[in-house]
Amino acid sequence: MPGVRVERNHLTLLAQSDEGFRNLVKLSSAGFLKGLQRGKPSVDMGLLAEHADGIVALTGCLASRFASRLGEDRIDEARAHIDDLINIFGPEDVYVEVQKNGIALQDKVNEHAVRIAREVGRPLVATGDVHYLRREDYHHHAALLCVQTKSTLAEPKMSFDTNEFFLKSNEEMATDFAEWPEALAMTLEIAERCNTTIALDQQLIPRYPTPAGEGEAAYLRLLVEEGLRKRYGDPPPPPPSSG
């Protein structure tokens, strides 16, 4: 319905097998074909449930449904959401994300997240929300945000509150998550679980069954020629002279 606000949230999904990778591809395609809203693709919980096999789910950053509910003190809704994730992906394939970015809201979310993780028996995992490579790239990123939002550095429409969204080193992450060292160790467990093979030396175009069993290229040419005659007459006029 016009005027109805569509809620969009982030969710971290990782392929732990070739089947999981194929399901991520299907979810990405479905997001564009079925869930395109104002130019942005999205999927709902129903689509996630249809393509959940082989996927590890992390609860997400501050823009996730889980974290946003915690930030708004809607604890019961956050707990219900993680229960939904566990039902969809399985109790062994859901991890509770914690981040350190210098934002007070994140600290509040972390506090609730740690408690809920213990209640549901799922481990914490430390992640970093990376938007630029090095700390000194903060100002370059600010300029790019202004380009994206058609604004200026003097009056930006979008900006980051802290300079903590760069790719941190092992030592920096260890310092940030000294309170929960198990959350850092869990990143290695998840990485070892992810064993997906992506072929990079070939075109992974799906096979298309043609009506009479002819070659795909020949059938495509046939369709093009039929469309040409339909639009320009039979026989179609010759192309204009280049002279």
C-alpha positions as CSV (number, residue, x, y, z in Angstrom):
1,M,0.0,0.0,0.0
2,P,1.3,3.5,-0.8
3,G,2.7,5.3,2.3
4,V,3.4,2.1,4.2
5,R,6.9,2.1,5.7
6,V,9.0,-0.9,4.8
7,E,11.4,-1.8,7.5
8,R,14.8,-2.9,6.3
9,N,17.4,-4.5,8.5
10,H,20.9,-5.9,8.0
11,L,21.8,-9.6,8.7
12,T,25.1,-11.3,8.3
13,L,24.9,-14.6,6.3
14,L,27.9,-16.7,5.5
15,A,28.1,-19.8,3.2
16,Q,29.6,-22.8,5.0
17,S,29.2,-25.1,2.0
18,D,28.6,-25.0,-1.7
19,E,24.9,-25.5,-1.1
20,G,25.0,-22.5,1.2
21,F,26.7,-20.4,-1.5
22,R,24.0,-21.4,-4.0
23,N,21.3,-20.5,-1.5
24,L,22.9,-17.1,-1.0
25,V,22.8,-16.6,-4.7
26,K,19.2,-17.5,-4.7
27,L,18.4,-15.1,-1.9
28,S,20.3,-12.3,-3.7
29,S,18.3,-12.9,-6.9
30,A,15.0,-13.2,-4.9
31,G,15.8,-9.9,-3.2
32,F,16.0,-8.1,-6.6
33,L,13.1,-10.0,-8.3
34,K,10.6,-10.2,-5.4
35,G,11.7,-7.7,-2.7
36,L,12.8,-4.6,-4.6
37,Q,11.6,-1.6,-2.7
38,R,12.6,1.9,-3.8
39,G,15.6,0.5,-5.6
40,K,16.8,-1.6,-2.7
41,P,16.6,-5.4,-2.7
42,S,15.4,-7.2,0.4
43,V,14.3,-10.6,1.6
44,D,11.8,-11.6,4.3
45,M,12.0,-14.3,6.9
46,G,9.9,-16.6,4.6
47,L,12.5,-16.5,1.8
48,L,15.3,-17.0,4.4
49,A,13.5,-20.2,5.5
50,E,13.3,-21.5,2.0
51,H,17.0,-21.1,1.4
52,A,18.6,-21.6,4.8
53,D,20.6,-24.8,4.3
54,G,24.4,-24.5,4.4
55,I,24.3,-20.9,5.8
56,V,25.7,-19.6,9.0
57,A,23.8,-16.6,10.4
58,L,25.2,-13.8,12.6
59,T,22.8,-11.4,14.3
60,G,24.2,-8.3,12.6
61,C,25.4,-4.8,13.2
62,L,23.5,-1.8,14.7
63,A,21.3,-1.8,11.6
64,S,20.1,-5.3,12.2
65,R,16.7,-6.1,13.6
66,F,18.2,-7.8,16.6
67,A,20.4,-4.8,17.5
68,S,17.9,-2.2,16.7
69,R,15.3,-3.8,19.0
70,L,17.9,-4.0,21.8
71,G,18.8,-0.4,21.3
72,E,15.2,0.6,21.7
73,D,14.8,-1.6,24.8
74,R,12.4,-3.9,23.0
75,I,14.2,-6.9,24.6
76,D,11.3,-9.4,24.1
77,E,11.2,-8.6,20.4
78,A,14.9,-9.1,20.0
79,R,14.7,-12.4,21.9
80,A,11.9,-13.5,19.6
81,H,13.9,-12.5,16.5
82,I,16.9,-14.6,17.6
83,D,14.5,-17.5,18.3
84,D,13.2,-17.1,14.7
85,L,16.8,-17.2,13.4
86,I,17.5,-20.4,15.3
87,N,14.3,-22.0,14.0
88,I,15.3,-21.1,10.4
89,F,19.0,-21.8,10.4
90,G,19.3,-24.3,13.2
91,P,20.6,-24.0,16.7
92,E,24.2,-24.6,15.7
93,D,24.3,-22.1,12.9
94,V,23.4,-18.9,14.7
95,Y,25.9,-16.6,16.4
96,V,25.4,-13.4,18.4
97,E,27.5,-10.5,17.1
98,V,29.2,-7.9,19.3
99,Q,31.1,-5.0,17.9
100,K,33.3,-2.2,19.3
101,N,33.1,1.1,17.5
102,G,33.1,3.8,20.2
103,I,29.3,4.4,19.9
104,A,27.4,4.5,23.2
105,L,24.4,2.7,21.6
106,Q,26.7,-0.1,20.5
107,D,27.8,-0.6,24.1
108,K,24.2,-0.8,25.3
109,V,23.4,-3.3,22.6
110,N,26.4,-5.4,23.5
111,E,25.3,-5.6,27.1
112,H,21.9,-7.0,26.2
113,A,23.3,-9.2,23.5
114,V,25.8,-10.9,25.9
115,R,23.0,-11.7,28.3
116,I,20.7,-13.1,25.5
117,A,23.4,-15.2,24.0
118,R,23.9,-16.9,27.4
119,E,20.2,-17.4,27.8
120,V,19.8,-19.1,24.4
121,G,23.1,-21.0,24.6
122,R,24.7,-19.5,21.5
123,P,28.2,-18.1,21.4
124,L,29.3,-14.5,20.9
125,V,31.3,-13.6,17.8
126,A,33.4,-10.4,17.5
127,T,33.0,-8.6,14.2
128,G,34.1,-5.2,12.7
129,D,31.9,-3.0,10.6
130,V,34.5,-2.0,7.9
131,H,33.7,0.9,5.6
132,Y,37.2,2.0,4.7
133,L,40.6,0.3,4.9
134,R,42.8,2.5,7.1
135,R,42.0,4.9,10.0
136,E,43.4,7.8,8.0
137,D,40.9,7.1,5.2
138,Y,38.0,8.5,7.4
139,H,38.0,11.9,5.6
140,H,38.1,10.3,2.1
141,H,35.1,8.2,3.2
142,A,33.3,11.3,4.4
143,A,33.8,12.9,1.0
144,L,32.4,9.8,-0.7
145,L,29.3,9.8,1.5
146,C,28.7,13.4,0.4
147,V,28.9,12.4,-3.2
148,Q,26.5,9.5,-2.6
149,T,24.0,11.7,-0.7
150,K,24.5,14.8,-3.0
151,S,25.6,17.0,-0.1
152,T,28.8,18.8,1.0
153,L,31.5,18.4,3.6
154,A,30.2,21.6,5.3
155,E,26.6,20.3,5.4
156,P,26.7,16.5,5.1
157,K,23.5,14.5,5.0
158,M,25.2,11.4,6.4
159,S,28.3,11.0,8.5
160,F,29.9,8.6,10.9
161,D,30.1,9.5,14.6
162,T,33.5,7.8,15.2
163,N,36.6,6.9,13.2
164,E,36.4,3.2,14.1
165,F,35.0,1.7,10.9
166,F,38.4,0.7,9.4
167,L,39.9,-2.8,9.0
168,K,41.5,-3.4,12.3
169,S,44.6,-5.5,13.0
170,N,44.6,-8.6,15.2
171,E,46.1,-6.6,18.0
172,E,43.5,-3.9,17.8
173,M,40.7,-6.4,17.8
174,A,42.2,-8.2,20.8
175,T,42.4,-4.9,22.7
176,D,38.8,-4.0,21.8
177,F,37.4,-7.4,22.8
178,A,39.6,-8.1,25.8
179,E,36.3,-8.4,27.8
180,W,35.1,-11.3,25.6
181,P,38.2,-13.1,24.2
182,E,36.0,-16.1,23.4
183,A,34.2,-13.9,20.8
184,L,37.5,-13.5,18.9
185,A,38.2,-17.2,19.1
186,M,34.8,-17.8,17.6
187,T,35.8,-16.1,14.4
188,L,38.3,-18.8,13.7
189,E,35.7,-21.5,14.4
190,I,33.3,-19.9,11.9
191,A,36.1,-19.5,9.3
192,E,37.0,-23.2,9.6
193,R,33.3,-24.2,9.1
194,C,33.1,-22.3,5.8
195,N,34.4,-24.6,3.1
196,T,32.9,-23.2,-0.1
197,T,34.5,-23.7,-3.5
198,I,33.9,-20.8,-6.0
199,A,35.0,-21.5,-9.5
200,L,36.8,-18.4,-10.9
201,D,38.0,-19.8,-14.3
202,Q,34.7,-20.5,-15.9
203,Q,31.3,-19.0,-16.7
204,L,28.7,-20.4,-14.3
205,I,25.7,-19.8,-16.6
206,P,22.8,-22.2,-16.0
207,R,21.8,-24.6,-18.8
208,Y,18.6,-23.7,-20.6
209,P,16.5,-26.5,-22.0
210,T,15.5,-25.5,-25.6
211,P,12.1,-26.7,-27.0
212,A,13.5,-28.9,-29.7
213,G,16.8,-29.7,-28.1
214,E,18.8,-27.3,-30.4
215,G,21.8,-25.4,-29.2
216,E,21.2,-22.5,-26.8
217,A,23.0,-20.0,-29.1
218,A,21.0,-21.1,-32.1
219,Y,17.7,-20.9,-30.2
220,L,18.6,-17.4,-28.9
221,R,19.3,-16.3,-32.5
222,L,16.0,-17.7,-33.6
223,L,14.2,-15.7,-30.9
224,V,16.1,-12.5,-31.9
225,E,15.2,-13.0,-35.6
226,E,11.5,-13.6,-34.7
227,G,11.5,-10.4,-32.6
228,L,13.2,-8.5,-35.5
229,R,10.5,-9.5,-38.0
230,K,7.7,-8.8,-35.5
231,R,9.0,-5.2,-35.0
232,Y,10.2,-4.3,-38.5
233,G,8.4,-6.6,-40.9
234,D,9.2,-9.7,-42.9
235,P,11.6,-9.5,-44.4
236,P,13.1,-6.8,-42.1
237,P,14.5,-3.8,-43.9
238,P,18.3,-3.7,-44.6
239,P,20.5,-1.8,-42.2
240,P,21.1,1.9,-43.1
241,S,24.1,2.5,-45.2
242,S,27.2,3.7,-43.3
243,G,28.1,6.0,-46.1
